[in-house]
Amino acid sequence: MRAILGEQKRQGSLPASSVVRYREATVGGVNIFYREAGRRDAPTLLLLHGFPSASHMFRDLIPFLADRFRVVAPDLPGFGQSDMPSRMSFAYTFDNLARVIAEFIDVVGLSRFALYIFDYGAPVGLRIALNHPERIAAIISQNGNAYEEGLSEGWNSLRAYWKNPTSEAREALRSAFTPKTTLYQYTQGVTDASLVSPDGLSLDNYYIARPGAHEIQLDLFLDYASNVALYPAFQAYFRTRKPPLLAVWGRHDPYFVPAGAEGFKRDIPDAQVELLDTGHFALETHSAEIAAIIREFVERRLGATWGESARRVPPNSLKSTNEESPSGVRSTGNLVGGEMS
């Protein structure tokens, strides 16, 4: 890697947008880790990850977008490098995750942004859209569901848990935290499994094995019912606000089937739906394709006007330059072309 980087440096200096910064922001006593790249005055993409992953799932996507956008990708509380508060002091519900991320948005100084939602990131991000519709420039749903018809039969065990949340039903769900299940999530529906790097799923297995993580995830499994209950509210938001929406899905996702992607067109007739020949973690095999689709979608639907609105930061939001961090933000390191600096 250092030899490759050295060759790149000999050929010319790397652009500033190739720098990925690793930072933490304090939000209500919880440290939220996040990745950030691109110019701070560029149009912003907020990337929200899913289960059982964290912002590392965007490691290949961010470099494809950072020359055009400011890209911000936080780890949700209890996930990745963010704090994992005790269940006694922090309620692991989707309402609470959304509350923390909404506050995080203010701390890092985001005003108006396109929202990239995947898996758990969908109910978190769509709650934010409901409460702050004026901030949403567009929605990019990558296997981020908001329709009952988008839930596959793979949800049957969770549906049973929601109806009858016994200790026995809770225990039966622990198989979701095994390396075998993680591998299934990454490779099911993928036409060539050799394209799936072991990096992301290995990190997921590490994080999910931490003391206390299983109980936190089981709490979120139970609370996922609240997301399904909010589907009508999400759909009403789509109909009334009609945000520019791109649904780019792995068509072979064993959890969120293509009917969920097509459902957006019922409420937003001009929604763009792209189905790719891959599975749930579509970025593992199609990051370049998805980046190209996003860039074309943003240019066609938002053009230059989004960039101008992104520069008008509300008075209650924090400002900073590309070299400086907002108050309450700490840098943990930079990555330039693959090398820590």
Long-range contacts (C-beta under 8 A, 24 or more apart in sequence): 1-338, 1-339, 2-339, 4-338, 5-336, 5-337, 5-338, 5-339, 8-337, 14-336, 14-337, 15-67, 16-322, 17-66, 17-67, 18-63, 18-66, 18-336, 18-337, 19-334, 19-335, 19-336, 19-341, 20-62, 20-63, 20-66, 20-334, 20-335, 20-336, 21-331, 21-333, 21-334, 21-335, 22-331, 22-332, 22-333, 22-334, 22-335, 23-325, 23-329, 23-330, 23-331, 23-332, 24-81, 24-329, 24-330, 24-332, 25-74, 25-104, 25-107, 25-108, 25-326, 25-328, 25-329, 25-330, 26-107, 26-328, 27-100, 27-103, 27-104, 27-107, 28-100, 28-103, 30-77, 30-82, 30-83, 30-85, 30-90, 30-100, 31-82, 31-83, 32-74, 32-75, 32-77, 32-82, 32-83, 32-100, 32-101, 32-104, 33-74, 33-75, 33-80, 33-81, 33-82, 33-332, 34-72, 34-73, 34-74, 34-75, 34-104, 34-108, 35-62, 35-71, 35-72, 35-73, 36-70, 36-71, 36-72, 36-73, 36-108, 37-62, 37-63, 37-65, 37-66, 37-70, 37-71, 38-65, 38-66, 38-67, 38-68, 38-69, 38-70, 38-71, 39-70, 39-322, 40-70, 40-109, 40-320, 40-321, 40-322, 41-70, 41-310, 41-311, 42-68, 42-69, 42-70, 42-307, 42-310, 43-68, 43-69, 43-70, 43-113, 43-114, 43-137, 43-298, 43-302, 43-306, 43-307, 43-310, 44-69, 44-70, 44-71, 44-72, 44-110, 44-111, 44-112, 44-113, 44-114, 44-310, 45-69, 45-70, 45-71, 45-72, 45-113, 45-114, 45-116, 45-140, 45-294, 46-72, 46-73, 46-105, 46-110, 46-113, 46-114, 46-115, 46-116, 46-125, 47-71, 47-72, 47-73, 47-116, 47-118, 47-121, 48-73, 48-74, 48-76, 48-101, 48-115, 48-116, 48-117, 48-118, 48-120, 48-121, 48-122, 48-124, 48-125, 49-73, 49-75, 49-76, 49-79, 49-80, 49-118, 49-119, 49-120, 49-121, 50-118, 50-119, 50-120, 50-121, 50-122, 50-143, 50-144, 51-119, 51-120, 51-217, 51-220, 52-79, 52-177, 52-182, 52-185, 52-204, 52-207, 52-208, 52-217, 53-79, 53-80, 53-119, 53-200, 53-203, 53-204, 53-281, 54-79, 54-80, 54-81, 54-82, 54-203, 54-204, 54-207, 55-80, 56-80, 56-199, 56-200, 56-203, 57-118, 57-200, 57-281, 57-283, 58-283, 59-199, 59-200, 60-283, 60-284, 60-287, 61-283, 61-287, 61-290, 61-291, 64-287, 64-288, 64-291, 64-292, 65-291, 65-294, 65-295, 68-295, 68-298, 69-114, 69-298, 70-310, 72-108, 72-110, 72-113, 74-101, 74-104, 76-100, 76-101, 76-120, 76-121, 76-124, 78-213, 78-216, 78-220, 79-207, 80-203, 80-207, 84-210, 84-212, 84-213, 84-216, 86-212, 87-212, 87-215, 87-216, 87-219, 92-216, 92-219, 92-220, 92-223, 93-219, 93-220, 93-223, 93-226, 94-120, 94-123, 94-124, 94-127, 94-220, 94-223, 94-224, 94-226, 94-227, 95-127, 95-226, 97-124, 98-123, 98-124, 98-125, 98-127, 98-128, 98-131, 101-125, 101-128, 102-127, 102-128, 102-131, 102-132, 105-135, 106-316, 106-317, 106-318, 107-318, 107-326, 107-328, 107-329, 108-318, 108-326, 108-329, 109-313, 109-317, 109-318, 109-319, 109-320, 109-326, 110-135, 110-317, 111-135, 111-309, 111-310, 111-312, 111-313, 111-314, 111-317, 112-136, 112-137, 112-306, 112-309, 112-310, 112-312, 113-137, 113-310, 114-138, 114-139, 114-140, 114-298, 114-302, 114-306, 115-139, 115-140, 116-140, 116-142, 116-294, 117-141, 117-142, 117-144, 118-142, 118-143, 118-144, 119-143, 119-144, 119-255, 119-256, 119-280, 120-220, 122-146, 122-227, 123-224, 123-226, 123-227, 123-230, 126-230, 126-234, 126-237, 127-230, 129-234, 129-237, 129-241, 129-243, 130-233, 130-234, 130-237, 133-237, 133-241, 133-243, 136-241, 136-243, 137-243, 137-244, 137-302, 137-306, 137-309, 137-310, 138-243, 138-244, 138-245, 138-246, 138-297, 138-298, 138-301, 138-302, 138-306, 139-243, 139-244, 139-245, 139-246, 140-245, 140-246, 140-248, 140-294, 140-297, 141-245, 141-246, 141-247, 141-248, 141-249, 141-261, 141-264, 142-247, 142-248, 142-249, 142-282, 142-283, 142-290, 143-249, 143-250, 143-253, 143-255, 143-256, 143-280, 143-282, 144-256, 145-256, 145-260, 146-231, 146-234, 146-235, 146-238, 146-260, 146-263, 146-264, 147-231, 147-235, 147-259, 147-260, 147-263, 147-264, 148-228, 148-231, 149-257, 149-259, 149-260, 149-263, 150-256, 150-257, 150-259, 150-260, 150-261, 150-263, 151-228, 151-255, 151-256, 151-257, 151-260, 152-253, 152-254, 152-255, 152-256, 152-257, 154-254, 154-255, 155-255, 158-221, 158-224, 161-221, 161-222, 162-222, 162-224, 162-225, 165-222, 170-218, 170-222, 173-218, 173-221, 174-214, 174-218, 176-217, 176-221, 177-208, 177-209, 177-213, 177-214, 177-217, 179-205, 182-208, 184-254, 185-254, 185-255, 185-279, 185-280, 185-281, 186-279, 186-280, 186-281, 186-284, 187-279, 188-252, 188-254, 188-279, 188-280, 189-250, 189-251, 189-252, 189-253, 189-254, 189-278, 189-279, 189-280, 190-252, 190-278, 190-279, 190-284, 190-285, 191-277, 191-278, 192-285, 195-284, 195-285, 196-281, 196-284, 196-285, 197-284, 200-281, 200-284, 235-266, 235-267, 238-264, 238-267, 238-268, 239-267, 239-268, 242-268, 243-268, 244-297, 244-301, 244-302, 245-271, 245-272, 246-271, 246-272, 246-274, 246-293, 246-294, 246-297, 247-271, 247-272, 247-273, 247-274, 248-273, 248-274, 248-276, 248-282, 248-290, 248-293, 248-294, 249-273, 249-274, 249-275, 249-276, 249-282, 250-275, 250-276, 250-277, 250-278, 250-279, 250-280, 250-281, 250-282, 250-286, 251-275, 251-276, 251-277, 251-278, 252-277, 252-278, 252-279, 253-279, 253-280, 253-282, 254-279, 254-280, 255-280, 256-280, 272-297
